[in-house]
Each structure stands twice: as C-alpha cells, then as structure tokens.
Amino acid sequence: MWPCSDFDGRTFTAMNRELMDKQALILLVDDDADIRELIHYHLAQEGYGVLEAEDGSDGLKQFIEHQPQLVLMDVMMPHMDGVEASKAIRARRDGQSVAIAFLSARGEDYSQLAGFEAGADDYITKPIQPKVLISRVKALLRRTAHKSKQAHSAIDVAGLRVDPDSFTVTLDGKSFALPRKEFELLYLLATKPDSVLTREIILQEVWGDDVIVGDRTIDVHIRRIRGKIGQAFITTIKGVGYKLTP
C-alpha cells in the first residue's frame, strides 16, 4: 500500500499540475534545424508534444491547424519573422490565450520591448540552457492555465470599457485592440480603480516571477497605453507605481 502521506492535497496538486504540463502541445518555430533538434529533444524528454516550423509563415499555419498551448518562436527568420508571426497569432480570436515565448540571441531592452509589444509572454535568450528552458516552459503553461480558469468580466470605469473576452478597449464609443501586455496591464489597473498598484505587483501579475523585466518596460507600456486612451486615466505615483483614476 502507498503511505497515506503520499496522497495529501499538496501531492495531488503537484501531480495534477505535472499531468497538465505534460499534456501540452508546443509549437517550435526556428529556422535553425540544429536548435530545433536540441529543443525538441529536451521538450520530448519532459513528455510534451512538439510541432516544428522553420519560419513564421509556416508557424502561423501550424498554429491555426493544431492549436498548441505554447509557441516558442525565434525572432529573426525568413519569409515572416517572429514579431510578425506573433502579431498575426494575437490578431486571431483563438490566439489570445496561447502562451508565446521568443527565442533570440538579441538581449537588448529594445528587442525585448518589441517582443512584448508583439504579444510575447516571455523572452528567452540564446544560447538555450535546457534546464532554464524547461523551467520557463512549465511556468508559462501554469500561468496560462491559471489565467484561463479565472472568471474575467468586462470592466467599465468612467466611460472606459475593458473587455477580456474580446481583448478590446472601448472609449467614448470607439473600440480598439491593445497588444497583450498592454491590455493585461490596463485590465489589472481597472480591476482596482483609484488604488495604487506598486511596480512589484504589476511585474508579478502581468509578467510573472519567471520573466525578468525592468521598470523601464512598465514605463514604456504605460506610455503607450496613455497614447491610446489619453493621459487622464492613469496616474503615476512617483517612486511607488500607478493607479487608474476614474
């Protein structure tokens, strides 16, 4: 018989999360066959299903056909690069919930910001460290599953409507779409209007503990949101964070 301690709630939770992870289908998009082979091997060793594409155009087709839970995407590729492919996926209704992580040797801030602007959830630099990659993959899949289970409803604040079902923002009767991270940041602020959210809370809720970004990333996203909805809605609390002001 199995010891009773092996079947406590924490063990069941860990087992369920591990099973959930291993059932995931991952799409790997990279024009370097050697890198695809290396990553494919380590993902398969963890029990994941893996699809491959050698450029962004093929990656978009495979996404539409197979609906993976995670896309690992190189940035610099022929025909359609990773930024273009990510934007094309996010533009689809069935592309809103999938996790996307960029793989690139370019680690500069501007490159990461371009990735997040295109809808990426994470940014993994090359050369790929297998243990780090697997850890980030598991974290992304858990975060995506957690968010999909959360009950979100549209929020109306002083004429501003933020709708998570359609990932659209409506202001004065005009609707428009925001890139994924901008939307998640605005939605987070809208859930607690007139409450100050610290930078630490914003980083944790929008980017997660496993994604390393700096204060400049938050500031750039806030500036872009303000450029679309106006300056009046979001107030900066110097040295602390931001709040949505009705």
HELIX and SHEET records of a PDB file:
HELIX    1   1 CYS A    4  PHE A    7  5                                   4    
HELIX    2   2 GLY A    9  LYS A   22  1                                  14    
HELIX    3   3 ALA A   33  GLN A   45  1                                  13    
HELIX    4   4 GLY A   56  HIS A   66  1                                  11    
HELIX    5   5 GLY A   82  ARG A   90  1                                   9    
HELIX    6   6 ARG A   93  GLY A   95  5                                   3    
HELIX    7   7 ASP A  109  GLU A  117  1                                   9    
HELIX    8   8 PRO A  130  LYS A  149  1                                  20    
HELIX    9   9 ARG A  180  THR A  191  1                                  12    
HELIX   10  10 ARG A  199  ILE A  202  1                                   4    
HELIX   11  11 LEU A  203  TRP A  207  3                                   5    
HELIX   12  12 ASP A  215  ILE A  229  1                                  15    
SHEET    1   A 5 GLY A  49  ALA A  53  0                                        
SHEET    2   A 5 LEU A  25  VAL A  29  1                                        
SHEET    3   A 5 LEU A  70  ASP A  74  1                                        
SHEET    4   A 5 ALA A  99  SER A 104  1                                        
SHEET    5   A 5 ASP A 122  THR A 125  1                                        
SHEET    1   B 4 ILE A 155  VAL A 157  0                                        
SHEET    2   B 4 LEU A 160  ASP A 163 -1                                        
SHEET    3   B 4 THR A 168  LEU A 171 -1                                        
SHEET    4   B 4 LYS A 174  ALA A 177 -1                                        
SHEET    1   C 3 LEU A 197  THR A 198  0                                        
SHEET    2   C 3 GLY A 241  LEU A 244 -1                                        
SHEET    3   C 3 ILE A 234  ILE A 237 -1                                        
END                                                                             
